[in-house]
Amino acid sequence: MRKMVLLLFLVFTLSSLWSFDSGKKPLKAMTLSLAIPGGGQFYNEAYYKAVFVFALESYFIGRTIYHHDRLNHYRERVSETSGAEEEFYQSLRNKYYRRRQNDFWWLGTIIFLSVVDGFVDAHLYNFQQEKEKVHILFDKEMIGIGIDF
């Protein structure tokens, strides 16, 4: 049942990515931001922001991989040694474990904010053009709103 729900979710998500419309699609921006570092920002034509998000996510991905590798290295050392040396390697293992967990937290936060940013930018992509369609009308005795379609 879980596989069926996941499959339906993926089908609906992917089908929304290839619809034909002149505006930006928030769901497409979110999906691209989640799949590719800076993808949603690039889709929304915020190129400097896309480069910044790509660099930041890449840095934390590399940092997480490095700390995970160090954690595994010292985990093996702990199992191979005993006594004071084992305690030393255990402290290093704990240090890299905390750093890796911290990196996971920062990476998740950056990805979440990137997805939210892509969603909001896609919604506001045509804001200036839409804003120009609304006019406030003043008359001597009344105030009105005019909307151009």
C-alpha positions in Angstrom: 0.0 0.0 0.0 2.8 2.4 0.8 4.5 1.7 -2.5 1.2 2.5 -4.3 0.8 5.8 -2.5 4.4 6.7 -3.2 4.0 5.8 -6.8 0.8 7.9 -7.2 2.6 10.8 -5.4 5.5 10.6 -7.8 3.2 10.4 -10.9 1.2 13.5 -9.9 4.4 15.4 -9.0 6.1 14.5 -12.3 3.0 15.2 -14.4 2.8 18.7 -12.9 6.4 19.4 -13.9 5.7 19.0 -17.7 2.4 21.0 -18.0 2.5 23.9 -20.4 1.9 27.3 -19.0 3.7 30.6 -19.3 4.0 31.3 -15.6 6.3 29.6 -13.1 4.9 26.6 -11.3 5.5 26.5 -7.5 5.4 22.7 -7.4 8.0 22.4 -10.1 10.3 25.0 -8.3 9.9 23.0 -5.1 10.7 19.7 -6.8 13.7 21.1 -8.6 15.0 22.7 -5.4 14.7 19.4 -3.6 16.3 17.3 -6.3 19.1 19.6 -7.4 20.9 22.1 -5.2 19.8 25.6 -6.4 17.5 24.0 -9.1 14.4 25.9 -8.0 16.2 29.2 -7.9 17.6 28.6 -11.3 14.1 27.7 -12.6 12.8 31.0 -11.1 15.6 32.8 -12.9 17.3 33.9 -9.6 20.7 33.0 -10.9 22.9 34.5 -8.1 20.7 32.9 -5.5 21.0 29.6 -7.3 24.8 29.8 -7.3 24.7 30.7 -3.6 22.4 27.8 -2.7 24.3 25.4 -4.8 27.6 26.3 -3.1 26.1 26.2 0.4 24.4 22.8 -0.1 27.5 21.4 -1.8 29.7 22.5 1.0 27.5 20.9 3.7 27.2 17.7 1.6 31.0 17.4 1.3 31.4 18.3 5.0 28.8 15.6 6.0 30.6 13.0 3.8 34.0 13.9 5.4 32.7 13.7 8.9 30.9 10.4 8.2 34.2 9.0 6.8 36.1 10.1 9.9 33.4 8.6 12.1 33.7 5.2 10.4 37.5 5.3 10.6 37.5 5.9 14.3 34.7 3.4 14.8 37.0 0.8 13.3 40.0 1.9 15.4 37.8 1.6 18.6 37.0 -2.1 17.7 40.7 -2.8 17.0 42.3 -1.4 20.1 41.8 -1.5 23.9 42.7 0.4 27.0 43.7 4.1 26.9 44.1 4.1 23.2 40.5 2.8 22.8 39.2 5.7 25.0 41.1 8.2 22.8 39.6 6.8 19.6 36.2 6.6 21.3 36.4 10.4 22.1 37.4 11.1 18.5 34.5 8.9 17.3 32.1 10.8 19.5 33.4 14.2 18.2 32.9 13.2 14.6 29.5 11.8 15.4 28.4 15.1 16.8 29.8 17.0 13.9 28.1 14.7 11.4 24.8 15.1 13.2 25.2 18.8 13.2 26.0 18.8 9.5 22.8 16.8 8.8 20.8 19.3 10.8 22.3 22.3 8.8 21.9 20.5 5.5 18.3 19.7 6.2 17.6 23.3 7.2 19.3 24.7 4.1 17.4 22.3 1.8 14.1 23.1 3.5 14.7 26.9 3.2 15.7 26.4 -0.5 12.5 24.5 -1.2 10.4 27.2 0.5 12.3 30.0 -1.3 11.7 28.3 -4.7 7.9 27.9 -3.9 7.6 31.6 -2.9 9.6 32.9 -5.8 7.5 30.9 -8.2 4.3 32.4 -6.8 5.7 35.9 -6.9 7.3 35.6 -10.4 4.6 37.6 -12.2 3.8 39.9 -9.3 4.7 43.2 -10.9 2.7 42.5 -14.0 -0.3 41.4 -12.0 0.0 44.4 -9.7 -0.2 46.8 -12.7 -3.7 45.3 -13.6 -5.2 46.7 -10.4 -6.1 50.4 -10.1 -7.6 52.4 -7.3 -10.1 54.8 -8.6 -11.0 58.0 -6.7 -14.1 60.0 -7.3 -15.6 62.9 -5.4 -18.0 60.7 -3.5 -16.6 57.2 -3.7 -13.5 55.1 -4.0 -13.3 52.1 -6.3 -11.0 49.4 -7.6 -10.5 48.7 -11.3 -9.1 45.4 -12.5 -7.9 44.9 -16.1 -8.3 41.4 -17.4 
